[in-house]
Amino acid sequence: MQAALASFSPAAALPRAPREEWQVLDDPSEWPAFGRALDGGDAGTARWESQVAVEGMHCAGCGLAVEAALQRVAGVLEVQVNAASQRARVVWSAALTRPSRWFEASEAAGYRLVPAADGSARESRSRELRLALWRWLVSGFCMMQVMMYAYPAYIAQPGEMTPDAAQLLRWASWVLTLPVLFFSCGPFFRSAWRDLRHARIGMDVPVAFGIAIAFAVSTAATFDSAGALGHEVYFDSLTMFVFFLLTGRWLEARLRDRTAGSLEAVMNRLPDSIERLDAAGGWERVAVRRLAASDVVRVRPGEAFPADGVLIDGGTSTDEALLTGESRPVARARGERVLAGSHNLSATVQVRIESVGEGTRFAQIVRLMESAALSKPRLARLADRIARPFLVLVLVSAAGAAAFWWHVDSGKALMVAVAVLIVTCPCALSLATPAAMLASAGALARGGVLTSNLQALEALASVDTVVFDKTGTLTGDTPRLERVYCRQGLRPGDALEIGAALGAHSLHPGARALVNAWNAQFRSPPAWEVTQPAELAGLGLEGLLRRSITSAGGTARRVRLGSASYCNVAPLQVEAPQVHLSDEQGWIASFVLAEELRADAAAAVAALQAEGITVRLLSGDRDSAAREIAARAGIEFAQGGCTPEDKLEVLWRLQAEGRQVAMVGDGLNDGPSLARANASFAFGRAVPLSRARSDFVVLGDALGAIPRTIAQARRTLRVVRQNLAWAAGYNALCVPLAVAGWLPAWLAGLGMAASSLVVVLNAARLAASHGGAEGRAVR
């Protein structure tokens, strides 16, 4: 650690020492727990990407404030904050700063950071929800008592209530308003004071001003009933407003915790510790981050697997719903692979660790979900830009309304200003887009589709053309080897051995078919050693092959495996997918593969066409094979023999015609096309998620996920538009009423709370709509 800290530049450090609670975060061994290194080499000088939870945020202005505070820290290179998910992504240079510096900068701005994987983030959120519930209960109790004391003044006729009785009721109302002001309203005043100290206008500033003015006017009337402001008190309006506002915020926090908080639940699927086999043959409990490849761990029923590995003792069933989209328990026997983050359901097993940390499928999925939780759709960024100047306009409007009414009635002028301040707070506007997008992304994730880019939901909603790849997408992940043709003097088994040895270095379905065929026939791996393997996307791969040490020696020879053109051989005259093998002497063998159309392919294509979407097929396979699969799937437009460049050219041409295109590929050789399309899906379990360039990753095998996701995207955009229309219409209606003095403060508070709640509840419908859409989309 001292060596790592030695590389830290003192010139970049702040003069004040970091707080003790943050000093532990400056240890480089702690950084992988809440981030990853973006560069190789020494961790103490690399660029790091860290994920943190932000406490105290509840609006778009809060997110902008955190971004501004962190960006001012020397060494912080990039910041993304999403107020709806209450998370931040920070890219920083270990050579210039340390986490404690930017943690301190955020706290100085009024927002506490917590490492995303830290269990205290969940505890803090639960504690804040409990405290919010108490604030709501106190405000509700006091509101009912104040309303009871205010009721006689509303119904009493002149002369029915003595001045002493009226004054006593005012004093009782004032006393009951104090707990509301100093306890229930605490978050509003703290947030407003924090914003004003940093010379910014947040959404709690007009709320705090409104509460303070109403209390000051009412207090003046209580203490000096004969004064200029003594004719009326507003304790009932004040307490009612606070109660309604806290009701909306508490329900909003609960709904947001259920939707945006799902990412944190995913990240914490890994156990904190696990039993590991020690050198003496006993079991010791260690932290999961101390595990390494080849360690043996014991996982009991109910525990999650801490890393990817192989069962070496015992068999069990596992819950892999998050990782593969398979909702039913999956049986795993000895020798089979288990995944980090999946749960052991039935028996105690021993697992030999193969991949830990960033190398696990779980980590790749979490990274995609983090990206979704932090991205800001275009409409959300537009709302953020509008919100801050709108708040300034709110304050100006309130001051103008007060000035307009002052010469008529100074007391009413102040209450009109309060109503304007309250009713125009743009909370609903800032929540309209992110609440809907996050709710939809959470629903898709539960259905086995991960969203890596929230902006893609907006693009996907307008898609009118879907382009499918064939192998591994419309057909199964891996085809079946059907026949082998080889040159004279070579046995089919020997040709398969060479193909399997080279194919083991590729994830292409054709290569995997050869590997699977070899493993199904023989227990031992191929007796060939492959060096310098190199793959050319969409064509094939080559490498130097030499007999392994355990077999007879020999000189290395360069061998190619792939398409006929890549191997410089004549294709077989058969209407089936084929893979060829060649060396310096020419043709070695050809392998005929059998592809099976996915069971739900025709239904998924029909569902897309029923929605008015044009479906096309582009394949690197022979044109006749591509058209045969297309006909079986019900696709009218098909083109085979496509290189990655050809697919890209087709997408360019379609987009030039004004079409909005979604690309569905296996993520292996479709990278350029996935990146070019308006929206893209990586399909198939073999997809390396860390390298996927797609907007959506389908974890399971169901093609029905494509029309379901498009339908969900269209629903999401409709909900976003409804939310924005509601927020704009609410302000357009209520602002004139408030300025005219026809909207009392309590009703303004009810309207503001209701507007935010309507937006969040409308977005929450998306969280439950995905499952119900499944049947409709593939029917």
Stockholm file with secondary structure:
# STOCKHOLM 1.0

chainA/1-779         MQAALASFSPAAALPRAPREEWQVLDDPSEWPAFGRALDGGDAGTARWESQVAVEGMHCAGCGLAVEAALQRVAGVLEVQVNAASQRARVVWSAALTRPSRWFEASEAAGYRLVPAADGSARESRSRELRLALWRWLVSGFCMMQVMMYAYPAYIAQPGEMTPDAAQLLRWASWVLTLPVLFFSCGPFFRSAWRDLRHARIGMDVPVAFGIAIAFAVSTAATFDSAGALGHEVYFDSLTMFVFFLLTGRWLEARLRDRTAGSLEAVMNRLPDSIERLDAAGGWERVAVRRLAASDVVRVRPGEAFPADGVLIDGGTSTDEALLTGESRPVARARGERVLAGSHNLSATVQVRIESVGEGTRFAQIVRLMESAALSKPRLARLADRIARPFLVLVLVSAAGAAAFWWHVDSGKALMVAVAVLIVTCPCALSLATPAAMLASAGALARGGVLTSNLQALEALASVDTVVFDKTGTLTGDTPRLERVYCRQGLRPGDALEIGAALGAHSLHPGARALVNAWNAQFRSPPAWEVTQPAELAGLGLEGLLRRSITSAGGTARRVRLGSASYCNVAPLQVEAPQVHLSDEQGWIASFVLAEELRADAAAAVAALQAEGITVRLLSGDRDSAAREIAARAGIEFAQGGCTPEDKLEVLWRLQAEGRQVAMVGDGLNDGPSLARANASFAFGRAVPLSRARSDFVVLGDALGAIPRTIAQARRTLRVVRQNLAWAAGYNALCVPLAVAGWLPAWLAGLGMAASSLVVVLNAARLAASHGGAEGRAVR
#=GR chainA/1-779 SS CHHHHHTSCGGGSCSSCCCHHHHGGGSGGGGGGSEEESSSSCTTTSEEEEEEEEETCCSHHHHHHHHHHHHTSTTEEEEEEETTTTEEEEEEETTTCCHHHHHHHHHHTTCEEEETTCHHHHHHHHHHHHHHHHHHHHHHHHHHHHHHHHHHHHHCCTTSSCHHHHHHHHHHHHHHHHHIIIIITHHHHHHHHHHHHTTCCCTHHHHHHHHHHHHHHHHHHHHCTTSTTTTCCCHHHHHHHHHHHHHHHHHHHHHHHHHTTHHHHHHTTSCSEEEEECTTSCEEEEEGGGCCTTCEEEECTTCBCCSEEEEEECCEEEECHHHHCCCSCEEECTTCEECTTCEECSSCEEEEEEECGGGSHHHHHHHHHHHHHHCCCHHHHHHHHHHHHHHHHHHHHHHHHHHHHHTTCHHHHHHHHHHHHHHTCTHHHHHHHHHHHHHHHHHHHHTTEEESCTHHHHHHHTCCEEEECIIIIIBCSSCEEEEEEECTTCCHHHHHHHHHHHHTTCCCHHHHHHHHHHHHHCSSCCSEEEEEEEEETTTEEEEEEEECTTSCCCCCEEEEEECHHHHTCCCCSSSSCEEEEEETTEEEEEEEEECCBCTTHHHHHHHHHHTTCEEEEECSSCHHHHHHHHHHHTCSEEECSCCHHHHHHHHHHHHHTTCCEEEEECSSSCHHHHHHSSEEEEESTTCCGGGCCCSEEECSSCTTHHHHHHHHHHHHHHHHHHHHHHHHHHHHHHHHHHHTTCSCHHHHHHHHHHHHHHHHHHHHHHHHHHHHHHHHHHC
#=GC SS_cons         CHHHHHTSCGGGSCSSCCCHHHHGGGSGGGGGGSEEESSSSCTTTSEEEEEEEEETCCSHHHHHHHHHHHHTSTTEEEEEEETTTTEEEEEEETTTCCHHHHHHHHHHTTCEEEETTCHHHHHHHHHHHHHHHHHHHHHHHHHHHHHHHHHHHHHCCTTSSCHHHHHHHHHHHHHHHHHIIIIITHHHHHHHHHHHHTTCCCTHHHHHHHHHHHHHHHHHHHHCTTSTTTTCCCHHHHHHHHHHHHHHHHHHHHHHHHHTTHHHHHHTTSCSEEEEECTTSCEEEEEGGGCCTTCEEEECTTCBCCSEEEEEECCEEEECHHHHCCCSCEEECTTCEECTTCEECSSCEEEEEEECGGGSHHHHHHHHHHHHHHCCCHHHHHHHHHHHHHHHHHHHHHHHHHHHHHTTCHHHHHHHHHHHHHHTCTHHHHHHHHHHHHHHHHHHHHTTEEESCTHHHHHHHTCCEEEECIIIIIBCSSCEEEEEEECTTCCHHHHHHHHHHHHTTCCCHHHHHHHHHHHHHCSSCCSEEEEEEEEETTTEEEEEEEECTTSCCCCCEEEEEECHHHHTCCCCSSSSCEEEEEETTEEEEEEEEECCBCTTHHHHHHHHHHTTCEEEEECSSCHHHHHHHHHHHTCSEEECSCCHHHHHHHHHHHHHTTCCEEEEECSSSCHHHHHHSSEEEEESTTCCGGGCCCSEEECSSCTTHHHHHHHHHHHHHHHHHHHHHHHHHHHHHHHHHHHTTCSCHHHHHHHHHHHHHHHHHHHHHHHHHHHHHHHHHHC
//
